[in-house]
Amino acid sequence: MPKRQINRLIPWVATCLFCLFCMGCGSDSPSGKATAPSSEATGEQETQRPGNAPAVTSPSHAPAVSPGEATGDLAQTGEPPGDKPPTEPQASTPDENSPPDATPGETEAETEQQTIPITDNWVRLSKQHEIWIDMKAKQVMVAGQICLDRGGLEVFACPRQTKEHESVVSVNALALELHTCLIAIGADPGKPVQWTPEYQPANGPKIKIQVRWSEENQQVTRNAKELVRNFDTKKELDMDWVFCGSQFYVNPEDGSKVYYGDSGEMICLSNFSTATLDLPIESSGSNESLLFEANTEKIPPLGTKVYLVLSLLKQDAQE
């Protein structure tokens, strides 16, 4: 190649080598990769990474209705109840209440399946929770699943992700929603159990509870009392629950309210001053002194979807 042509190529080759050198060594990082300009250098606000985002401070069982609406003469206090006060719901991210198989953006109503016929007289009250009301028949219905079929019980039914280890039914609804619906059908809440200065049992209108589920394509209906029996005598529960109405905890700092029943005490067998429904007898919550256990022979298999239908007993029904 003539010398003149070689001289013309030298600047071009030098430029290429310089570019390659800059690409390989133009970073201060040990890996040799070029680093992006800092936010200070670009003048742009740095976006916080998702992993460092602050947790959303909404309760995992936040009331779906305003605590001050349609709750009757519910006790409101700045001090926790005196027997076994539940802790205030912990902060959680919004997707914690999504069903396990739900995809992002789907509500629970879009992924759930109903296993018994639900007629038009039932009005659903929540897209996220399975709770219905029949104003003509004066009934409330909630759906859930069997979570325990043997052993000692403190609770018959609890809101989901609360007390499944000691409850027969895990309910896909809030205790506060149930409370509000019972008032809507004419139930006037009484008072939860009191321990001081002396024991006073829970009182309120008596509530009948039926359990419905599908078995071999046939609907089965049983009184909830059949699914519970006395620990010692092995006899089925022979008394009805009363609507005592739980309590609110009022945060003295900001005035926000937490409904105690949402912590697990929806339909109780052991006495809790936080119960929405309780038994009107003295019943200890101590593991050594539990009065009731699961009546395994009458309970459908674990995981079975069930529907609890609540109504006022006739002698307590209001016109």
Secondary structure by P-SEA (a helix, b strand, c coil): ccaaaaaaaaaaaaaaaaaaaaaacccccccccccccccccccbbbbbcccccccccccccccccccccccccccccccccccccccccccccccccccccccccccccccccccccccccccccccccccccccccbbbbbbbbbccccccccccccccccccccccccccccaaaaaaaaaaabbbbbbccccccccccccccbbbbbbbbbcccbbbbbcccccbbbccccccccccccccbbbbbbcccccccccccccccccccccccccccccccccccccccccbbbccccccccccbbbbbbbcccccccc
